[in-house]
Amino acid sequence: MPVRQLPETLQSRIAAGEVVERPASVVKELVENAIDAGARSIEIGVRDGGRTLIAVSDDGAGMNRDDLVLCVDRHATSKLPDDDLVDIRTLGFRGEALPSIGSVARLSITTRTADAPHALALDVTGGRKGDPYPAARGQGTTIEVRDLFFATPARLKFLRSERAESAAITDVVERLALAAPSVRFTLRLGERAARRIATADGDQALPARLAAILGADTLGDCLAVSAGKEGLSLTGFIGRPAANRATARDQFLFVNDRPVRDRLLLGVLRAAYGDALPRDRHAVAVLFLAIDPRDVDVNVHPAKAEVRFRDPAHVRALLVSALRQTLHAAMPAMTAGLAASLDSYVARPAGYPSFAGARTGSSAGFAEAAQAAFAGFAPVAAPAPLEDAPLPAFPLGAARAQLHLAYILAETSDGLVLVDQHAAHERLVYEAMKERMSHADALARQILLVPEIVHMPGRLAEALLQASGELARLGLVIEGFGDGAIIVRETPSLLGDADITGLIRDLAEELSNWEEARGLEARLWAIASRMACHGSVRAGRRLRIEEMNALLRQMEETPNASTCNHGRPTYVKLGKGDIERLFARR
């Protein structure tokens, strides 16, 4: 077949397929144009999920006659005055949105500038442009898109239900609203007003907008982020690990106020939380990265949803550092003075190991000392009564009791804390293992006087033996011992008297289900997490007040101590006001 030039209308419809994927794409392009026009109020109306009508009205600058005629021509734009595709400071810039929409739908534009005697309107149907004609409206622009994809009916088959398309439109509006808190947004779905988002100004603009979109409760579960370095600035909010979500819908990422779904930024967010989140759970995040426009390319994706950084390593380093510091700061650090006061606060029997001054990663860290304490030493004296003891200002308070042999009840200066002893100790042991591994090639081991033999199906034993190198680095030395049997010769010193048989079987099951492509570091930390779980104090273990306080003090100094290795919370806090509300006292 000979090569031929496609008709211009067909070229336009092919190009439109890259820009206009679904009704939400249309809403995104039109609302971005309204924001670029300086609008302070934007109204969006949708019918049938955007199939029959999408209308966007704003109070922006409006267009004169010449601009109105040109705006529906391909690659006609007012946003690149110097033809500079590098220094882009607007949301739109290509001049593709309106002609693309007009080629696949019935498009009507009504606009008026501040000094115009009346408004002007122009219609485009299936790519055919009409002449401007007089109309009535105030300053600003109204764009109506009717019968979307009437010119390309095959595209209609790929649209989802009205409910799904409306949800996608709502998501687009919310993302753009977060980036423009000074703009009032109204979204109508059918005959009902689905969203009314008031303007917010000043220092509290972003928190107010976040609360309006995600809810005040979500804002209360978030931590403020603020960091800057060498031309980069990061601001926004991230959720506490315990306030996670089943989907990534509540992750809003912006580069120079442009909403993006960039793989680098999403990867940074996952890396910052690490194992503080349960598997298949997602953090809440509203993050704004400000960067010199010349250091980021926004022209790499048809929908401008992805960006490319000139120095991605620099961006990643700043973001990971800032997010991790924010998460770590959520667990208040204990001062040296408070640590030193622990000895005088808790009456310990003679010979009881001191935890004051212990640090994760130090030579006398919690893991070894706590394992010795939890290893069943016999009480040699009754602890001093605590009823009348002054209450120090420890962030997690002072232990008062153990509930159901599983939870530690602690009193703080303004309420109480309930700690899951197994989950908390699991995190401490895991972080100690990570700290030791960062300074040495392998963890310290203890030789078993009587090697332990564990029997299992052959496929599980094979999976375990294939990972023997990683296991040895973590202090677990194993060998094959015939068909379907593993002999354990050495275990990590950090784990103390762990249930070796249970640990080996759990590791074998987990390793057998891993993909071959899983990285060495990921495998190593997953194994360490499983080992820490088996090496931690279990529910059902009776703890003394001294042991409970030692656990609390180390939690205050350990990274990510608010969640266990699987992302579950290690403690919950009830303020005095919360308790009083429970009893209808306030």
Secondary structure, DSSP 8 states (H G I E B T S, - for coil): -------HHHHHHHHHHHH-SSHHHHHHHHHHHHHHTT-SEEEEEEEGGGTSEEEEEE-S----HHHHHHTTSTT--SS-TT--SSS--SS--SS-HHHHHHHHSEEEEEEE-TT-SSEEEEEEETTEE---EEE---SEEEEEEESTTSSSGGGGGG---HHHHHHHHHHHHHHHHHH-TTSEEEEEETTEEEEEE----STTHHHHHHHHHH-HHHHHTEEEEEEEETTEEEEEEEE-TTS-BSSSTTEEEEETTEEE--HHHHHHHHHHHGGGS-TT-B--EEEEEEE-GGGEE--SSTTS---EESSHHHHHHHHHHHHHHHHHHTS----HHHHHHHHHHS---TT----TT--TTSTT-HHHHHHHHHTT----S-----TTS-----TT-EEEEEETTTEEEEEETTEEEEEEHHHHHHHHHHHHHHHHHHHSSS--EEEEEEEEEEE--HHHHHHHHHTHHHHHHTT-EEEE-STTEEEEEEEEGGG-S--HHHHHHHHHHHHHTS-TT--HHHHHHHHHHHHHHHTS--TT----HHHHHHHHHHHTTSTTTTB-TTS-BSEEEEEHHHHHHHTT--
